[in-house]
Amino acid sequence: MESLPWIRPAACANASNCPEVAITPDTVYLRSSLQPDAIAQLTTDEWRDLLSGIRNGEFDV
């Protein structure tokens, strides 16, 4: 896989267990800083749906 511009939330700047995301024109990649080789790949529509679900509390326990 090409070198991707991984970013993480500002709150995780110095932590070792953080979500990281890399966004390209067609794809959004997600990974954990603890397992950087395990990468999820989403379309931009799937990414928008995921963010919407998080904001709407769909994943709250």
N, C-alpha and C positions, 0 to 999 in steps of 0.2 A: 504494500500500500504506500502511496505517495506520502511525503512528509506533510502533515496537516498542522494548521495553526490552532493548537489546542488552547482553550481558555477555561478558566474556572471562576466561580463567584468570588467577589472581593472578600467575603467573609471567610473564605478558605485559603487565602493567600499563602499562609505558612503552615497549614494543616497537611496531614498525610492521608486523610480519608475524605476525598472530595470528588464530586462529579466534575467531569470535564467535557466540553463540547467543542466540536470543530464544524464550522458551517461553510459549505461550498454552494455554488449556485443551484445545484440540483439535489444535494444530499446533506443531511445533518448526521454527524457521527457523535455518539455518546460513549463514555467509558468512565470507569472509576480510577482514581489515581492509585488505588491499591492493586488493581489488575489492568494495567494499561494495554495489554494485548487482547483483552476481551472487549471488543468494540461492537456496539449496536449501530445499525445503519437505518435511518429513517428518511422517507421522502419529506419534502417541505410541508406537505399537507398533513402527514402523520405527526410531524413536529408541532404544528399548530394545534392539532387535536390533543396531543399530549399536554401541552401548556394550558390549553383551555380546561382540560379535565383537572389538572393540578389546581388552577385558580378557582375552579368551581367546587373543590373539595371532594371530587369523585374518588380519590384514593385515601381519604382520611379514614382512620380506623375507628 
